[in-house]
Amino acid sequence: MSETWETKDGRRRVRRDPPTIDDAVLAAQGLADDIDSQIEIVMSLMNVSAEAARDAVLKNGLRKDKEADRFTVAGRSGAPRTVVVERRAPRRPTGARPVISASYQRGRI
């Protein structure tokens, strides 16, 4: 699906992809832990049959377990991790002007 319109610089086109059943399954997995609740969520989001929703949840549920096995966290197991985020202030010139002596302004140095 795409939408095209004319601008002063030429034609512009935006591609719009509707959500898929896999997107609905990922959302359902984030909202509920048990499979029956996930199936109901997928059915309500995508307006599909219970069989199609169950197949998608079971298919993506297996994939989710495989992805979790690939990632490991270094360090002691169960130890809290500290993350420090610092904000650096941007360098802005100060509004103050340099001090010029009165003798310099009059031409006497």
Secondary structure per residue as TSV (DSSP state, phi and psi in degrees):
chain	resnum	aa	ss	phi	psi
A	1	M	-	360.0	134.2
A	2	S	E	-146.7	157.2
A	3	E	E	-124.7	132.6
A	4	T	E	-121.8	139.5
A	5	W	E	-147.2	160.8
A	6	E	E	-94.7	137.0
A	7	T	E	-126.7	177.1
A	8	K	T	-67.3	-22.0
A	9	D	T	-95.0	0.0
A	10	G	E	124.5	-169.2
A	11	R	E	-75.5	139.6
A	12	R	E	-122.9	141.1
A	13	R	E	-136.2	134.8
A	14	V	E	-118.0	129.6
A	15	R	E	-89.6	130.3
A	16	R	-	-122.6	117.3
A	17	D	-	-104.7	122.7
A	18	P	-	-69.2	155.4
A	19	P	-	-63.8	148.0
A	20	T	-	-102.7	173.1
A	21	I	H	-68.3	-29.0
A	22	D	H	-65.2	-37.1
A	23	D	H	-63.2	-40.6
A	24	A	H	-66.1	-36.7
A	25	V	H	-66.7	-42.4
A	26	L	H	-62.9	-38.8
A	27	A	H	-65.2	-41.2
A	28	A	H	-66.1	-37.3
A	29	Q	H	-65.6	-31.5
A	30	G	H	-75.3	-25.5
A	31	L	H	-91.7	-30.2
A	32	A	-	-139.7	152.9
A	33	D	S	-96.6	-35.5
A	34	D	S	-85.2	149.6
A	35	I	H	-65.7	-38.6
A	36	D	H	-63.1	-40.7
A	37	S	H	-66.6	-38.4
A	38	Q	H	-63.8	-39.4
A	39	I	H	-64.2	-42.5
A	40	E	H	-63.9	-39.5
A	41	I	H	-65.5	-44.1
A	42	V	H	-62.5	-41.4
A	43	M	H	-62.8	-38.5
A	44	S	H	-74.9	-32.6
A	45	L	H	-77.0	-40.1
A	46	M	H	-107.4	-7.2
A	47	N	-	57.1	52.7
A	48	V	-	-116.6	169.4
A	49	S	-	-73.1	164.9
A	50	A	H	-65.3	-36.1
A	51	E	H	-65.9	-44.3
A	52	A	H	-65.2	-39.3
A	53	A	H	-66.5	-42.8
A	54	R	H	-63.0	-43.8
A	55	D	H	-60.7	-43.4
A	56	A	H	-67.3	-41.3
A	57	V	H	-65.7	-43.7
A	58	L	H	-67.6	-39.5
A	59	K	H	-65.0	-46.6
A	60	N	H	-76.8	-23.2
A	61	G	H	-65.7	-38.0
A	62	L	H	-68.3	-38.7
A	63	R	H	-65.6	-36.9
A	64	K	H	-64.0	-39.5
A	65	D	H	-64.8	-37.7
A	66	K	H	-66.5	-38.9
A	67	E	H	-67.4	-34.8
A	68	A	H	-67.6	-29.8
A	69	D	H	-73.5	-22.7
A	70	R	H	-76.1	-26.0
A	71	F	-	-99.4	129.6
A	72	T	-	-127.9	150.5
A	73	V	-	-107.9	125.1
A	74	A	-	-73.9	152.2
A	75	G	S	107.8	-173.2
A	76	R	S	-67.5	143.2
A	77	S	T	-72.2	128.2
A	78	G	T	81.9	0.0
A	79	A	-	-77.4	137.9
A	80	P	-	-67.4	142.9
A	81	R	-	-108.7	138.7
A	82	T	-	-103.8	131.3
A	83	V	-	-120.3	126.1
A	84	V	-	-111.7	125.0
A	85	V	-	-116.0	121.7
A	86	E	-	-113.4	141.8
A	87	R	-	-105.1	125.4
A	88	R	-	-95.2	128.2
A	89	A	-	-71.9	139.9
A	90	P	-	-68.4	151.0
A	91	R	-	-82.4	113.1
A	92	R	-	-118.3	140.9
A	93	P	-	-68.0	144.2
A	94	T	-	-75.7	155.2
A	95	G	S	-79.4	-9.4
A	96	A	-	-78.5	139.5
A	97	R	-	-91.7	154.4
A	98	P	-	-66.6	148.2
A	99	V	-	-78.6	124.6
A	100	I	-	-114.5	129.8
A	101	S	-	-69.5	158.2
A	102	A	H	-66.0	-36.1
A	103	S	H	-66.0	-33.8
A	104	Y	H	-69.7	-38.8
A	105	Q	H	-66.3	-31.2
A	106	R	T	-85.0	-4.5
A	107	G	T	95.1	6.7
A	108	R	-	-105.0	116.2
A	109	I	-	-109.9	360.0
